[in-house]
Amino acid sequence: MKVTDILRVKGNTTYTVSPDQLLAEAMKSMSEFDVGSLVVMEHGDLVGMLTFREVISAVVECHGNVGTRHVRSVMDDAPLTCTPETNIDEVRRMMLLRHARYMPVLDHGTLMGVISFYDVAKSVVDAQDFENRMLKAYIKDWPEEDTPAQPAA
């Protein structure tokens, strides 16, 4: 299974933010769209990711008041990325190693979408459920073996 399979089911709606946007505005967008991440884009290029992890750290650091901080000051400026052709097992390994919950999908520099660790886990479980159903159906329809011929006496 590849990333493109997840995007096909999930869709590729992606929410972006500018690095010069106020953090408070980005937080409002995250709340409004009920998303855990925003892709940070500048001049059409991915320059970072803003996730609830960076937001929480900034809120704690600022004692609850983010004031006039900009997204650039708190974003992850080196996010993990993958391509639509990346294998899901590889994505899972990369996300686990970096404790990443969100990963932008790029195709030759063009943002195709974002997948989450939830999306990856769901795709694996769905694939296992499908395989399980197919195996059970195969076993249920297992042909009966003919009784072996008795040797002539």
N, C-alpha and C positions, 0 to 999 in steps of 0.2 A: 504494500500500500504506500502511496506517495502523498505529499502535501496537497497536490492538486485534487486528490480524492476528497480530502477534508473540505477544501474551499468550494468544491462543487456542491456539497451538501449544505455547508454552513452559509455560503454566500461570501461576498467579498466587500461588504459594507465596512468601511474603515473611517475612523475619526482621527483627524489630524489637528495639530496645533503648531503655531509658529514659535520658535525659540525666544522671540522677543515679546511674546504675549505674557500678560501678568499671570502669575501662578494661580491667583484667586479666580481668574476667568477660566483657566484650564480646569480647575477643580469643579467649578460650576458646570462646565460642559460634561465632565466625567459623571457627575451626579445626574444631570439632565438626561443623558443618553444611557445611563446605567451601565457604564463600561469601566473596566479596571485599568485601561491603558489608553494612551493617545500616542500616535506616531508623530514625532517632531520632524516637520518638513521645512526646508528653507530653499527657495529658488528651485523647487521641484526635486530636491534631493533629500533623502533620509539623513538626518543629522543626530537623531537620538530617539529615546523612548521615555515617556513619562508614565509611570505606573503608580498604583496606590502606595507601593513601597517607598518611592521617592517623595511622594506627597506627605505621607505620615512622618517620615524623617524630617522634612522641612517644617511641618507644623510643630513637632516636638522641639526642634532646634530654635524656633521662633516663639516658643512658649504660647502657641495657639494663635498667633497673629502673623500671617505670611506677608502682610503689608504690601510693599511694592516690589517684592521679589519677582523675577522673571523665570520663565520655564527653563531657560538656558542655565540658570544657576543651580538647578536641582536635577535636571534630566540625566539619564544614563546616556553618555555620548558615544558609547561603544556597544550598542545592543547586539545580541546574537541575531543573525538573519539566516534565512534558508531560501531555497528556490522551490518552485512548484514541483520540480522533479526529485527533491530530496526525499529519501526513504523515511517513513515514520519512525522506524527503529533508531535511525541516526538522530532525528529530531528529539526523540525521547531521551537519548543519551546526552545530547548537548544541553537540553533544558535541565536535566537532573544535575549535571556537573556544575552548571552556573546558577542553579536555583532560580532559573528564569521561569516566569509564569506566562509570558507573552513573547511571541517571536514574529517580527515582520517577515513577509514573504516577498522577495524581490525577483523579478525576471529581467535580467540585463539592466538593472538600475531602476526599473519601474515597479512601484509598489503595487502588489497584487492583492494584498490583504494582510490580516494578522491572525495567527492561530494561537490559541491558549493551551496551557497544559491540560485543561478540561477537555478541549476539542480533541487533543491527542489521545487522552485516556478513553474518551467516549468512542472514538473510532476503533481503538483496540478491542474494547469490550464488545462493540457491535460486530466486529469481524469474528471474534471468538464465539459469540452467540450464533451467528450464521453458520459457522463451521460445525458447531455442536448440533444444530438442527439438521444439517445435511448428513452428519455421521449417524444420528439417531434414525433418520429416514432410511438411510442405506442399510443399517442393521435390521430395521423393522422389515424391510423388503428383501432380506437376504434369501437367496434361493435355497430351497431344501436340497440337500445332497441326495442323489439317487442311492438307493441301497446297493451296496457292492454286489456284483454278480457272484453267485455261488459257484465255486469250482465244480466242474463235471466229475462225477465219480466213476 
